[in-house]
Amino acid sequence: MRSRPGVSWLVPVVIPILALALAGPASTGPPTQVRITDPVEVELPPGEACPFPVRIQVDQNFKMISFAEPIGQGIWALTVGSIKAVVTNMDNDASVSLDISGPAFLAGDPPRPVFGTGHTLLFTEEGLLYASGRLTRDAAGELHLNGHTRDVCAMLVAA
C-alpha cells in the first residue's frame, strides 16, 4: 500500500505531529504530556481523497506524550485518547462516523509515524481508507497493514 505524498496519515498522525512541534523539544526528565482537544475540519476537493468533495470533521481528546530519550524501537512520542472523525460526501450530505483513536507511535527527527495500532484514517493511492490493525511504515515510506481496510468513499456513496 503506497501512501500519497504529503497526506498519508491524516489522523491520528498529522494532528499529533503539529502538537509535538508546538510543545517544543522534550527536556531530560519525565515525559512531556500535551492534551489536544481542539476540533479540526478539513475540506478536500474532488479527486483529492474521493471522486467527490469531502469534509472531515475531527473531534479529539487525546494526549501527545513525548520522551526526552527514545524508548523501544526508537520511539520519541505516542498518542493516546479519543479521536473521532465524521467524513461527509459534500455532494449528497451522506456521512460516516469513524473512531480513529489509534494509537500512533512516532520516531525520528522530526518525529514521523513508524507504526500505529487500532483504527486510523489513511489517504492512499487507492483512496480514503479506514484501516484497522497494525500499520507500519518502512524506511522507504511504504505502508504495510496487518489487518483490513474499508473504502470510505464507497461508504459515502452507499450511505
FENZIZI-V383144 format. One record per residue. N is the residue number from 1. RES is the residue in three letters. PHI is phi in radians with two decimals (NA if undefined). Layout:
BEGIN
((N:RES:PHI) (N:RES:PHI))
END
This chain:
BEGIN
((1:MET:NA) (2:ARG:-1.65) (3:SER:-1.50) (4:ARG:-1.26) (5:PRO:-1.04) (6:GLY:1.49) (7:VAL:-2.41) (8:SER:-1.25) (9:TRP:-2.10) (10:LEU:-1.25) (11:VAL:-2.48) (12:PRO:-1.67) (13:VAL:-1.90) (14:VAL:-1.08) (15:ILE:-1.08) (16:PRO:-1.09) (17:ILE:-1.11) (18:LEU:-1.06) (19:ALA:-1.08) (20:LEU:-1.13) (21:ALA:-1.12) (22:LEU:-1.22) (23:ALA:-1.30) (24:GLY:1.48) (25:PRO:-1.20) (26:ALA:-1.32) (27:SER:-1.67) (28:THR:-1.15) (29:GLY:2.06) (30:PRO:-1.19) (31:PRO:-1.04) (32:THR:-1.63) (33:GLN:-2.06) (34:VAL:-2.15) (35:ARG:-1.48) (36:ILE:-1.99) (37:THR:-2.28) (38:ASP:-1.18) (39:PRO:-1.21) (40:VAL:-2.28) (41:GLU:-2.30) (42:VAL:-2.27) (43:GLU:-2.00) (44:LEU:-2.06) (45:PRO:-1.26) (46:PRO:-0.94) (47:GLY:1.58) (48:GLU:-1.36) (49:ALA:-2.23) (50:CYS:-2.40) (51:PRO:-1.20) (52:PHE:-2.22) (53:PRO:-1.17) (54:VAL:-2.25) (55:ARG:-2.00) (56:ILE:-2.08) (57:GLN:-1.91) (58:VAL:-1.99) (59:ASP:-1.89) (60:GLN:-2.38) (61:ASN:-2.65) (62:PHE:-2.40) (63:LYS:-1.95) (64:MET:-1.77) (65:ILE:-1.93) (66:SER:-2.03) (67:PHE:-2.00) (68:ALA:-1.19) (69:GLU:-2.24) (70:PRO:-1.10) (71:ILE:-1.73) (72:GLY:-0.70) (73:GLN:1.04) (74:GLY:1.30) (75:ILE:-1.22) (76:TRP:-1.78) (77:ALA:-2.76) (78:LEU:-2.60) (79:THR:-2.02) (80:VAL:-2.47) (81:GLY:2.27) (82:SER:-1.60) (83:ILE:-2.41) (84:LYS:-2.18) (85:ALA:-2.18) (86:VAL:-1.95) (87:VAL:-1.86) (88:THR:-2.15) (89:ASN:-1.35) (90:MET:-1.30) (91:ASP:-1.43) (92:ASN:-2.12) (93:ASP:1.10) (94:ALA:-1.22) (95:SER:-2.48) (96:VAL:-2.29) (97:SER:-1.80) (98:LEU:-2.26) (99:ASP:-1.53) (100:ILE:-2.14) (101:SER:-1.23) (102:GLY:1.33) (103:PRO:-1.43) (104:ALA:-2.06) (105:PHE:-2.12) (106:LEU:-2.05) (107:ALA:-2.52) (108:GLY:1.63) (109:ASP:-2.39) (110:PRO:-1.28) (111:PRO:-1.05) (112:ARG:-2.43) (113:PRO:-1.11) (114:VAL:-1.97) (115:PHE:-2.85) (116:GLY:-2.52) (117:THR:-2.27) (118:GLY:1.41) (119:HIS:-1.93) (120:THR:-2.64) (121:LEU:-1.92) (122:LEU:-2.13) (123:PHE:-1.79) (124:THR:-2.34) (125:GLU:-1.06) (126:GLU:-1.36) (127:GLY:2.10) (128:LEU:-1.55) (129:LEU:-2.12) (130:TYR:-1.75) (131:ALA:-1.86) (132:SER:-2.36) (133:GLY:2.33) (134:ARG:-1.77) (135:LEU:-1.91) (136:THR:-2.24) (137:ARG:-2.15) (138:ASP:-1.50) (139:ALA:-1.06) (140:ALA:-1.47) (141:GLY:1.58) (142:GLU:-1.30) (143:LEU:-1.55) (144:HIS:-2.30) (145:LEU:-2.10) (146:ASN:-1.81) (147:GLY:2.90) (148:HIS:-2.51) (149:THR:-2.25) (150:ARG:-2.20) (151:ASP:-1.36) (152:VAL:-1.16) (153:CYS:-1.06) (154:ALA:-1.14) (155:MET:-1.09) (156:LEU:-1.37) (157:VAL:-1.42) (158:ALA:-1.38) (159:ALA:-1.20))
END
